Amino acid sequence: MARMGRPIFTRWLELNKRREVTKKRGVTINGVFASWESILSQAKILAEGLVPGQTYVVDATANLEGIVALCAVASTPGTTLLWANARNVPFPLQPRAPGLFSCQEKPVAPSDRPLYATLTSGSSGTPKIPVAYGDFLELIALHYDSAIYQPTFLGNPEVNVLATCLPLEYTSKFIMVLVPALFLAKDLLIFPPYKWDALHKVAAQEYVICLSVPSLLAAASVSTGKPLDMSKVALLMTSGYLSRTRVEMVRSKFQGVSLLNSYGASETGVVTLDRNPDGRFHVGPPIFGKPVWLEDVDENNIGKIATSGIDGREFYWSGQPIRRPDGVVAVTDRGHFDTEGNLYLDGRLDGGEKLHGVTIYPRQIERHLLGCDGIADIRVHITNVSGIDRLAARVVGSVTEEQFKEYCNTLPEISQPTLIECFTEESAVYSKHGKL
């Protein structure tokens, strides 16, 4: 018999004004609006055919139908909810409704609590499915709202619009945008990365937090004609650094905009937040209420980044643990703190690579090279050319190859790229994950 348990979603958290808010606020995707009340009404009908305790995959690419399916599964007791691009899920699925699939697979680790999971993009390795308890999502929504969103603007005006120009299939968008918008009945604006006028229109009326990545901000700045008033917008980065070059570019086109940079992973949740990116290539201090420290620190004060909290995951779908018995998650990156408490990233725990018998850390090299004037973005990696391993660099910005080579001399010889490609902001090509 299927476990009943409790459902993931039981209520909106602003109960005193729920009826008024949920009729007026809702989700806008590519210009199409649906109120939260109408979404949940459709979800209740869909949920009548769902089985408590079953595993369901909600297709994150299905737009409004996917959000209706999400609410239906989240309203069904004891379910395991996997939010993913259904085409990328590595096991058989049975279609149940638009944007909704059932499957016989379950996480290896059993649980009497509702579960949620996401499929990672695999941009930093093999795609994985980290799993956590669904009854924590309420608290995650409250934490992010109070620790990240509400303190953003001068005078602390209420932020009731969350937005993104990125596909919702990626973990950070699910946990940082969709979940808080759902539980707190905020407006959710999803727009394509070439339609920044949609954000500008909303920001003329209300304060907005918009999730993006540095590469898309650069593209938006290049394609924007006259400067736009973005004084009610905070652009929150979730992947990569904001170089001085890009900070200046964005501020020149999006006037009055607030810029934020965050660090985290599917396994850890949001770890740090830099409320004033200054080109020093740290990722800021821990967000309010998030314990963060280093373990196994070496002679250079670099160690494993360790954290705990309700937004960390428990285990992978395969059963491999993420959270230790003591509640700690320390499975992603290495880093160090400066004297002001800002965290610097020194590469993934599995990110060391051998070059001519010496272990190097490409992320450390990238951070150093971003200090060169005229560099907006960079990717350093090992590539094999005619049977010989070489350290390669793809560089975006106004810097010339000669200037870049001269700056590389500040690195040890083994860490100096020898295969170099330089691109302007207009000609740089990024993956759909915003990676060079």
Order of alpha helices (4+ residues) and beta strands (2+ residues): alpha-beta-beta-alpha-beta-alpha-beta-beta-beta-beta-beta-alpha-beta-alpha-beta-alpha-beta-alpha-beta-beta-alpha-beta-beta-beta-beta-beta-beta-beta-beta-beta-beta-alpha-beta-beta-alpha-beta
